[in-house]
């Protein structure tokens, strides 16, 4: 191999690493949004349905059986939980670091149950990375359960509005649900969303000031953009995943997910603002999926298009 060929190979490898890093960052944003939805108490009923891919059941037949993992005590949404810290020789190959043991609030409690039974014993582990559309085309999660757990601990919200939004992270509240119970398709990364929105900031004097809105654009049409492409501030980008056409949400966004603590001159938002409030009504997905016709899944729609 000559020096020119070697240089080309090196360039291709650098491009591959760059694409891989960018893709993983996008996937982390997707899962962060899904987790924000899982943690909020204002979810619509259709989003509360359990995805079987989130739960792994491991059966132990006797005290001689071993899970083959190390667990650790941690916290999620202010409550003690038990998470897998390291996988050694797992009883089930699907077990991964970051998964949560369902129904246990300490590693000692889990260990006592494994030691004493009764047998056969079924243990359930929750994969926070498996929710909504956070799956690849191969059916595997886009990021690891460990990534998802860390993101959950960083961005978990609390709907108690007396708390500082900079401490509680992104808060998502459902203001309106679709009139129809049908919501076959929810928003995911790469979808073209049409939204009607109003954006405001909350100053240090607790005064709410509207700084942007879809009606300010003068087109008379909803604002259109691609979810996950980075055009929006992170709090808006993360707050609109797994959303149904016809749904309306209130996003309470801390500065770290908005314009940072410095504010922005473009919208005349001061450096000492407390938070942002975005009210967003999703009109359509990909211009054709609306509240009144959202009865077919993505696969069914693709099949009809063939």
C-alpha positions, 0 to 999 in steps of 0.5 A: 500500500502506497502513502496515497492509499494509506492516506485515503484509508485513514480519511475513510476511517476518520469519516466512519468514526465521525458518522458513528459519533454523530449518530450515537449523539442523535440516538442519545437525544431520542432516548433522552426524550423518551425517558422524559416521557416515561418519567412524567405523570401526565402521559396520555393513556396510550403512551402508558401501555407497557412495551414487552421489549422493555421488560426481561424476565429471568427465571432462577430454579434454585439457590444454586442458580446465579444471575451472573451480574453485579448490582448497585444501589442508586436512585431514580426520580428520588427513589432508591432502585437497584441497577446492574453495574457489571455483567459477568456470566449472565443467566440471560444474555439480554441482561446489560449494565444499567437495567433496573431490577423491578420491585427492589429498592436495595441490592441487599433485598434482591440478594436475600430474595435470591438466597431464600426464594421461594423457587422457582423465582422470576426476576424482572429487569427494566430496560429504560432504553427500550421505549417508544420509537427508540429501536433500530431497524434490527429491533435493538435499542439505539443506545445502551441501558446504561446510557439510558439510566444516566440520561434518566438521572440527569433529565428526570422532571418534577411537575411541582412548579414551585421547584426551580426548573434548573434543578428539576430538568425538562418538564413535560405536561400534556394539555390536550390529548387527541379527540380520537383514541387512535394514535397509531403513529407517534413522532420520532426522529426524522419526522417532519412536524407541523406545529403551532407554538408559543414560546415565552421566558420567565424572568427573575421577577416571575414575569412571563414574556412571550418572545416567539410564536408560529403566528409571528412568522406571518405565513398563517401556516403552522411551523414545519421542521424536522424532529431531531435535526438540531434546528430547535433548542434541546428542550423543544427537540427532546420534548416532542418525541412520542407525540400524537397529532392533535396533542398539545404539550407544555414544555418547561425548559431550564436554561441548560436546555434552552439558551444557556444561562447567558440568554440570547440577544436575538430574542432579547432574553436576559441572562438571568431568566429562570426558564422557558415555557413552550406551548406546542400543538402538533398538527401533523406528522410528515404533512399527511398524518393528522389527528383525524386519520392516524389509524394505520401504523407506519408499516401499514402505510408503507404497505399501502404505498407500494 
